[in-house]
Amino acid sequence: MKAVLQDRSFAEIAELVAAAGEKPFRAKQIFEGIAQGRKLSALPIPSKLRAYLLESFEDEPVKISETFVSADGTKKFLFELADGNLIEGVFMKYKYGNTQCVSTQVGCRMGCKFCASTLGGRLRDLTAGEILGQILAVNRAEGGTLKERAVTNVVLMGSGEPFDNYENVVKFLRNVTAEGGICISARNISLSTCGLVPEMRAFAREGIPVNLTVSLHAVSDEERARTMPIANRYKIADILEACAYYFEKTGRRYIFEYSLIEGENADERHALALAKLLKGRPCHVNLIRLNEVKERSLKGTSEETAQAFLATLERCGVSATLRRSMGSDIGGACGQLRASYIKKGEERP
Ligand code: SAH
């Protein structure tokens, strides 16, 4: 595989252009052309410079190979990477804008018992440009431009653990929010982690004010370890401390994902324990009924159980929302939460 030009910041592309002995304004043409989702072979630059770039860089590192459209309008994209690996992402339309869910790794090695993405382990990390490339490809496919973007919001909730690919994810976040590029505001980006505490703390110091989302899914370390092996490494108390640190550094409240699993974490006592854990913290809870993954035995709760859980949290003064899945007819859930970043009603997280 050649290098990925979409990994590069504007300053890095400017250096490349200078090294090639080209005029500085070419850097802007290249950076903008890439942000428009063009292949390198379709960049509006002299053919000599194009050929120079194509010697070292992939023409189209993230290619849309298939598109599935759900009856509810949700779209699922299958992307092919330059080395033939496949990843998938979901595009969801809302009143307030359109959200693209992206993957950060090919597969995942966190081993959560309810998740399909981890079934084959982690094949490799995505580069910063391969994460960005998913957004650029979909923005273009959906008729978006740099001024009128089709993708306005991004969630890092596809396959992979973002903080297990820390450097590339941070680089991606800097590039996706950069002026002159697709320029998506950090406030419109949600990063979801299973709770890698040292990386959460390091991330708080990066000064990138995204919505930090933590997959909690349990109220005690013992119960959490039953479905999430990462719980053997990091305690809930340390996760909560890292969240508080994130708030201290960024002023951003944080979000917890809590997937309701029948017979596992969804009883009244769990709701009360969760409320006790989170009460008074500047956070929000996103509840979702577990999407059943056919290779896994865990089941989602009934709508009734989910509503009761929500009511208990609210009664205890914890801000929470119950989301619904979308795109289930196109496998939008991916056994991941990919297409379920949707809640009832239309308000923002
Ligand atoms: N690795 C990151 C992000 C990927 S998954 C993380 O763990 O947060 C995004 C969300 O989907 C996570 O909250 C994850 O726990 C959840 N999820 C995975 N499989 C699911 C399923 N089958 N049903 C409901 N939520 C699921």
Boltz pocket constraint, residues with backbone or C-beta under 6 A from the ligand:
constraints:
  - pocket:
      binder: B
      contacts: [[A, 110], [A, 112], [A, 114], [A, 115], [A, 116], [A, 156], [A, 157], [A, 158], [A, 159], [A, 160], [A, 161], [A, 162], [A, 192], [A, 193], [A, 194], [A, 195], [A, 213], [A, 214], [A, 215], [A, 257], [A, 259], [A, 288], [A, 289], [A, 290], [A, 291], [A, 292], [A, 293], [A, 335], [A, 336], [A, 337], [A, 338]]
      max_distance: 6.0
